Amino acid sequence: MSPKRILAAAVLAPFLVATPAFAQAPAPAANPMDNVPDKMPFDTPYGTPITLDHALTLISAAVNEAKKRDWKLNVAVIDSGGNLVAFERMDGAQLASISIAEHKARTAVKYRRETKAFENGIQQGNLHYLLTLDDVIASRGGIPLVVDGKIIGGIGCSGGTGSQDEVICKAGVAALK
């Protein structure tokens, strides 16, 4: 075989082999993020901020539930503007969880949803962009406090597992009723 034919075969070979790659590929699946909802999600309005007395009642309920279970946690209640109203660190609770409890409560208020929604979005929905949002904490244990359809504040618990933190937050939320 002549050198020209060898060169021509070498140049054309990738195109002959790659021909199936140029065949029409199936259309990509629709991106669920392109869905445009009719209504604004998480559109709970902000209301009058929670009072100190009310915040202390929630913390007391949360701490009492944690004591029953022998869990040492930190509990924070913030107002509808994201400001700390009351905080309690149980004896022996993890020091790192002081700021985490407050962060969870603040995230719940700022984003008007439980912090569990961010945890689920990242772990189950592969919505890793959530980690780029300011002040997000993607760990359950932060719940907005809603009275008469308005957010008056948020409660955050930290020091246990996410599920333990969430249970204690719900005990605090139950004191709203």
C-alpha positions in Angstrom: 0.0 0.0 0.0 1.3 3.4 -0.9 2.2 5.9 1.7 -0.6 8.2 0.4 -3.2 5.5 0.8 -2.0 4.8 4.3 -2.2 8.5 5.2 -5.7 8.8 3.6 -6.9 5.7 5.5 -5.5 7.1 8.8 -7.2 10.5 8.2 -10.6 9.0 7.2 -10.7 6.1 9.8 -12.0 8.3 12.7 -14.8 9.6 10.6 -15.9 6.1 9.5 -15.8 4.8 13.0 -17.5 7.9 14.4 -20.4 7.9 12.0 -22.8 6.3 14.5 -21.9 9.1 16.9 -23.3 11.6 14.5 -26.6 9.8 14.2 -29.5 11.7 15.6 -29.5 11.4 19.4 -32.7 11.3 21.4 -33.9 14.6 22.7 -32.6 15.4 26.2 -35.1 15.0 29.0 -36.9 18.1 30.1 -35.2 20.0 32.9 -37.6 20.0 35.9 -36.1 23.3 36.9 -37.6 24.9 33.8 -41.1 24.3 35.3 -42.8 27.7 36.1 -45.3 27.3 38.9 -48.6 29.3 38.7 -48.3 30.4 42.3 -45.3 31.6 44.3 -44.1 28.8 46.6 -43.3 29.4 50.2 -45.2 32.7 50.1 -46.2 32.9 53.8 -46.2 36.6 54.8 -44.2 37.9 57.7 -46.1 39.1 60.7 -45.6 40.8 64.0 -42.4 39.5 65.7 -42.7 36.9 68.4 -42.5 38.4 71.9 -39.9 37.4 74.5 -42.6 35.7 76.7 -43.9 33.7 73.8 -40.3 32.7 72.8 -39.5 31.6 76.3 -42.6 29.4 76.4 -41.5 27.7 73.2 -38.0 27.2 74.5 -39.3 25.7 77.8 -41.5 23.2 75.9 -38.5 22.2 73.7 -36.1 21.9 76.6 -38.6 19.9 78.6 -39.0 17.4 75.7 -35.2 17.2 75.4 -34.8 16.5 79.1 -37.4 13.7 78.9 -35.3 12.0 76.2 -32.0 12.8 77.9 -30.8 14.8 74.9 -28.5 17.8 75.5 -29.4 20.5 72.9 -29.2 24.2 72.2 -32.5 26.0 71.3 -32.9 29.4 69.7 -35.9 31.4 68.9 -35.6 34.4 66.5 -38.2 36.9 65.4 -39.7 37.5 62.0 -36.8 39.9 61.2 -34.2 37.2 61.8 -33.1 38.6 65.2 -32.4 36.5 68.2 -35.1 36.8 70.9 -34.2 33.9 73.3 -31.7 31.1 73.5 -31.0 28.3 75.9 -28.0 26.0 76.0 -28.7 22.9 78.1 -26.0 21.7 80.4 -23.5 19.6 78.5 -24.8 20.6 75.0 -22.3 20.8 72.3 -20.6 24.2 72.0 -20.5 24.2 68.2 -24.3 23.9 68.2 -24.9 27.2 69.8 -24.5 29.1 66.5 -26.0 26.3 64.5 -29.3 26.4 66.4 -29.5 30.1 65.7 -28.6 29.6 62.1 -31.3 27.0 61.6 -33.9 29.3 63.1 -32.8 32.2 61.0 -32.7 30.2 57.8 -36.3 28.9 58.4 -37.5 32.5 58.7 -35.5 34.0 55.9 -36.5 31.3 53.4 -40.0 30.7 54.9 -39.6 27.0 55.1 -38.2 24.2 57.3 -34.5 23.7 56.9 -35.4 20.1 56.2 -36.5 21.3 52.7 -32.8 22.2 52.0 -31.6 18.9 53.3 -34.0 17.0 51.1 -33.2 19.2 48.1 -29.5 18.4 48.3 -29.7 14.8 49.4 -32.7 13.6 47.4 -33.1 16.1 44.6 -29.4 16.7 43.7 -30.1 20.5 44.0 -26.5 21.3 44.9 -27.0 24.9 43.9 -28.8 25.3 47.2 -25.4 25.3 48.9 -24.6 28.5 47.0 -27.5 30.5 48.6 -26.6 33.0 51.4 -27.3 31.8 55.0 -28.6 28.4 54.1 -28.1 25.5 56.4 -29.2 22.2 54.9 -29.8 20.3 58.1 -33.2 19.7 59.7 -34.0 21.3 63.0 -35.1 24.8 61.9 -38.8 25.5 61.6 -40.7 28.8 60.9 -43.2 29.8 63.6 -46.6 30.6 61.9 -49.5 32.2 63.7 -52.7 33.2 61.8 -51.0 32.5 58.5 -48.0 34.8 59.2 -44.4 34.0 60.2 -43.7 35.5 63.6 -40.3 33.9 64.0 -38.4 30.7 63.9 -37.1 28.0 66.2 -33.8 26.2 65.7 -32.4 23.3 67.7 -28.9 21.7 67.4 -26.7 19.3 69.3 -28.2 16.0 68.4 -28.8 14.2 65.1 -30.9 16.1 62.6 -33.9 14.0 63.4 -33.4 14.6 67.2 -33.1 18.4 66.6 -36.3 18.3 64.5 -38.3 16.4 67.2 -37.3 19.0 69.8 -38.2 21.9 67.4 -41.6 20.4 66.8 -42.2 20.2 70.6 -41.5 23.9 70.7 -43.7 24.6 67.8 -46.5 22.7 69.5 -46.5 25.3 72.3 -47.7 27.8 69.7 -51.2 26.3 69.9 
